[in-house]
């Protein structure tokens, strides 16, 4: 027998890209000041105003009520490293030195599946505590890291994408694989996990400098053999990195062109950072269907540079938001929207509250080609959502009390909220996290 669950609160979601409008009456924004979200067997059945839907509910239907709370779709992180959980907030280095000093030694531990399982469990619970319900996730070069991650995600019924790092040069010997071993290990993991429950696989060369031409060709072979898997890597994050790639791949027009020449750009290819690109690169991404992960927290923390959102959107490139833990210093995509606003302010661009919410929800779903399943509350989408508390901190409560418009309230919420404002996170309509202080 099918199971109906009903949730009552203020409800906000986006039906399309809101661009940079500041008004709430645009077609892309749908808001119910007193709304009902109907979930049947884990999927959205209907969303609407309480007075319109209340009379149609079964008389014995339980309504889970969150007075003075806001329900939004689950947050979607388009770039994050779970093995870097324990090195978050590492001091004082830029990208290439940061990898050598902090990242590679930390990742060396993930050949031990027991260790990997413990970190994966903490990592996923932390995502849920922050309101993130779906993520595109780096493992390490070890297959055990991916097995542990997928087992933990499966136990929590999460929609997660992950992959084994491919890395056959310019890294410590203890983390090197080979083109053939990377292909064989990735193929076995795809066969075991891709499409199992809500899990999906990403072919994951770390970045161009750590993969030979032969290994990048093997990554392209995997994408050809499994056309519905993802490609997850980094591009043009740091100026020294870009110069290094030019030395390593002199026949490529640009850093992005390295991936294009190896047939790695397609729908479901997600390129983290994408800072130092030119118009030809952006056009290539748009034409191939590749997406960019905007990672403002890590770009500021590591001092990499400023992502040009307007140029990407004007070129038709899909863009999602990424926390990029551990380069990023917070698991919270609410904090990522805060930093995104500041990154764009430095470039004389404005990030509206609608656009910020879009990047963290429907925009992320579109970047991952999952907008048929996630990103808003249209019927038959998976019912992953977050319950936000506007009284999570005294300052937030005070600021929201002074706000006049819905846009002003949402903007203040996104700028000031953190994990204290996450009252609950739901996965397929079932509570997966409840804030004990709410």
N, C-alpha and C positions, 0 to 999 in steps of 0.2 A: 504494500500500500504506500502511495506517495506521501511524503512528509512536507507539510507547509509550515514555514516559520515566518513570522511577521515582526518587523522592527520599526519602531516609531521614533522619529527625531527630526530635526531640520536635516534636509538632504540636499547635497550639491554635487552635480557632475557636469561634464562637458560632452556635447554631442559632436563637436567638430573643433578644429583649430580656431580659437577665438581671435587670432591675430593680436592686435594691441588695443582693442577697445577697452574703455574703462566703465562701460555701462553694463548693467545686468539684464537688459532687455534684448540683447542680441540673441540670435537663434542658437548660437553655440552653447549658451549658458542655460542650464535648467536647474532651478532652485525651488525647493518646497519648504516654506518656513515651518510647516507642520506636515511632515510627510510620512508615508508608509512605504517600506521596502518589503515586497513579498518574495520569499525564497522557497522554491520547491525542489527537493532532492539536490540541493547544492547549487541550483541555477536560479538566476533572477527570473521571476515570473512577471512582475509588474512593479512600477514605482509611480507614485502620484501623491496628490494632496489627500490628507487623512479624511476630510469630509466626503471626498469623492469615492473612496475605496472602503470605508469602514462598514457600510451597510452590506457590502457583498461578501464579507468574511463569514466563515462558519461561526455559529453562536458560541461554540466552545473553544474558539481559536485563542491561543495565548499570544499576547502582544508584548514583546520585549521593548520596554519604553526607556528612552534615554532623554529625559527632560533637559533642556538647555544644553544639548550636545549637537554636534554636527557630524553626519555620516558622509564620508567621501569614499570613492573607490580606493582599493588597496594601492599603495605606492609601488612603483616599478623602477628598479635600479638596473640601468643598462650597462654598468661596468663596475665590478668589485672583485677583490681577491680574498677568498676566505682564508688561505694559509697565512696571510699577513695580519690576521687579527691580533696576534700577540706582539707585533712590532709597530702598531699604530702609534702616532705621535713620536716618531724617532727624530732625533735632533740633528739639524745643522747641515744637511747635504742636499745637493741637487741630484737630478735623476740618475745619471750614470754612476756617480759615487755612492748614492743611496742604495742602488741595486747591489753593488759590491759589498758594502759595509753591513747592510741590514737584511736585504731581501734574500739573497742567495743562502746565507747561513741559516736563516729562519726556515726556508723552504726545504733545506736538507733533511729535516726531521720527518717529512711526510711520506717516506717509504715505509714507515711504521703505521699500519692501519689503525692500531689502537690509539695512537696519538692523533692521527687524522680524524678519527671518529669523535674524540673528545672535543677537538677544536670545531669540527663541523656542527656538533650539537650546540655548543655555545654560540657560534656564529648565527645559526638559523634562529635560535631563540632571541638573540639580540636584534636581528632583523624584524622579527614579529613585535618585539617590544617597541620598536621605532616606527611601526606601521608599514613596513615594507613586506609585501606579500609575494612578489616575483622578482628574481634577479638573474642577470647574466654573469656567470661566476668563473673566475680562473681557478683551476686546481694547481698542482705542481707537475713536474715531469713524471712523477710516479703514478702509475695506474691505481695504486692503493688510495691515493688522495681522492680520486674521482669515485671509486667504489664507496668509500666511507661517506663522501658528501651525498651521493645519490641515495644511499640507504637511509641517512638521516632525513633527507628531504621527503622521501617516500613515506617514512613513518609519520611525518607531519602533514601529508597530503598536499604538498606544496607544488605550485607550478614553477619549476626551476630549470635553468639551462646551465650546463657546465661542461668543461672539457679538460683533458690532459694537456699540459704544456708540451710543445714540441721545441727542442732547443739542442742543436748539435754543434754549436761553435760559440766562441766568445763568452764563455761562461765556465764556472769551475767544473773540473772533470767529474766531480761527484753528482753533478746535475745534468750531465750530457746524455742525450740519447743519440740515435743515428737516424738517417732518413728511413731506413727499412724498419727499425724497431719502433719508431714513432708512428709509422703507418700501421704496423701490425697491432700495436697496443691500442691505437685510436680505433681501428676497425673492430677490434674485439669489444671495446667499450660501447661503441655505437650499437653493435649487434645485441649487447646485453641490456642497454639502458634507454636508447633513443625511442621515444614513443611509449615507454612503459609508464602506465598511470599518467601523471602530469609532468613527466620528466622529458627533457630534450637535450640533445648533445650539440656541443660546439667544437669544431676543429680549431685548435688553439696554438698556432705558432706565437711565441711570446712577443717578439717584434722582429723586424727584418734583420737587425744585426746579429741575432742569435740563431738564425736559420740560414743554411746554405741554399744555393739555387736548387740543389737536389732535394733538400727537405721541403722547400716551398712547392716544388713540383709534386711531391707526395701529398702535400696538403690539398693541392688542386685536384689530384686524383681522387682523394676521398670525397671532395665536394661533387665531383662528377659521378661517382659511384652511388653517393647518397645525397641526391639533390635537395632534400628537405632538411638537412642538418644546417647548423649555423657555422659561420666563420667569425672568430673573436680574436682580435689582436689590437695592437697599439699603432698609432701613426702620428708623426710630426708633433710630438709632445714638447720637445726641448730643442733649442737651437744647436747645441753640440751634437745631439743625437741625429738631427737632420744632416749636419755636415758629415758625420760618420757614415751614414747611409749612402751619401753621395760618393764617398771613397770606396765603399764596399760594392756598390752597384753602379759603376760608371756608365753603363749602357741604358740606364733608366732615366727618363726625363725628370722624375721627381721621386720623393719617398713613396707617395701613393702609387706611382707608376710601377714600382717594384711589385706590388700586389696585383696590379692590373695585368702586368705581363705574365704573371704566373696563374692567371685566371681565378683569382681569389675574390674578386668583387662581383657581387650578385645580391639579389634579395636575400635577407637574413645574414648578410655580412655586416658586422658592427665594429667600427673602428673607434677606439677610445682616443679622446683628446682632439685630434684633427685641428690643431691650432695653426701650424705653419703650412697652410695650403694656399694655392693660388686659384684663380678662377677656372683654369683648365682642370685642376684637381676636383673642385666642387662640381663642375659639370659632369665629370666622369662618375663621381659618386651618385649624382642624380640619375644619370642615364643607366647605370648598372643596378640601381635600387639599393645600394649600400647605405648604411645609416651611420651617423656620428653620435658618440656618447659624450655629452658635455659634462665635464668633471671639475666644477669650479673649486671645490674644497681642496683637492690635491694640487690643482694648478697653482693656487695661491700658496699652499703650504710648502710645496717643493720649489716654488718660484719659477714655474715653467713658462707662463705667459697667459694671454687673455683670448678666450674663444670668441670668435665673431659670429654670434647667433644670427644677426640680420643677413649677413652674406650667405650663410648656409641656407636659411629659409628662403631668401630671394632666389637662390639657385635651385630650389626644389628638393633639397636634401632632407631626409627624415632625421629628426634629432630627438634623443631622449636624454634623461638626466642620470648621471652616475655619481656615486659616492667615492668610488675608487679607494676604499679602505684597502691597505694601510697607508698609501700616499695621502689619501684624504683622512682628515682627523676626526671624522664623525660618521657613524652609521646612519644618521638621520637625513632623509631626503628633505625634510622641512628645513634643516640647516643648510642643505645644498641649495634650496631655492633662495635662502638669505644670501649666500655667497654668489649665486648666479646674478642676483640683482646688482651686487656691488661690482662684479666683473663687467657687466654691461654698462653701468654708470660710468666707469672709467673710459668707456669708448663712446660716450654720448648716446648710448642706446638705453631705452627704458624697458623694463620687464614688468608688465602688468600682473596683477594677482591672477587673472584668468590664464595668462600665458604661462606663468609659473606652475599653476596647478595642472595645466595641460601637459607640460614637459614631464611632470612627475606621475602622470596617470595615462591618459589617452595617447599623448605623444610618445611616451615610452612604449606603450602597447603597439603603436604603429611602427616604431623603430624596430621592434622585434617581430613584426608581422603576426602579432597575436591579438589585433584589435577585433577579430571576430569572436574572441573569447574573453578579453579583459579590457579594462580602461574606463568603462562607464557602466550604467545600470540598464542598458537596453535588454529586452527579453532574451532569455536563453544564454546570457553570458554567465561566466563562473562568478559566484557570489563571494568574492574576496573584497573585504571592505574594512575601513577604519572608523572608529568612533572617537571624535576629537572633543576635548573639553576646553572651552574658552576660559575656564577658571583654573587652568593648570598651574599658573603662578599668580601671585598678587598683582604684579605689573601687567601681565596679559589681561587679567580680569578688568583692571582699571582702564587700560587703553581701549579695550573693546567697548566698555561702557560709554566712552566718549565718541566712538565712531558713528558716523551718520549713514553712510551708504553700505550696501552689501560688499562692494569692491573694497572699500576702506577697511571693513571688518576682516575680510579674507586676507588682505595684504598684511594687516597688523598680525593676524594669526600666523601667517607663513613666516614673517620676519622674527617673531618673538617666541614662537612655540618650540618645544623640544619634547623629549620623551615623557615629561611630566604632563603633557597635554594629550597623550595617547591613553584614552580610557580603556579601549579594547581593540583587538584585532581579530577579525573573523575570516576563516578559511572555509569556502564552500558552505557558508551560512552557519558554521559552527565556531564557537569561541575557541581561539587558539592562544590568546593572551588576554589577561585582565590585569589592569593596573591595581595593585593592592592599596594604593593611596587615594583611589578615586571614590 
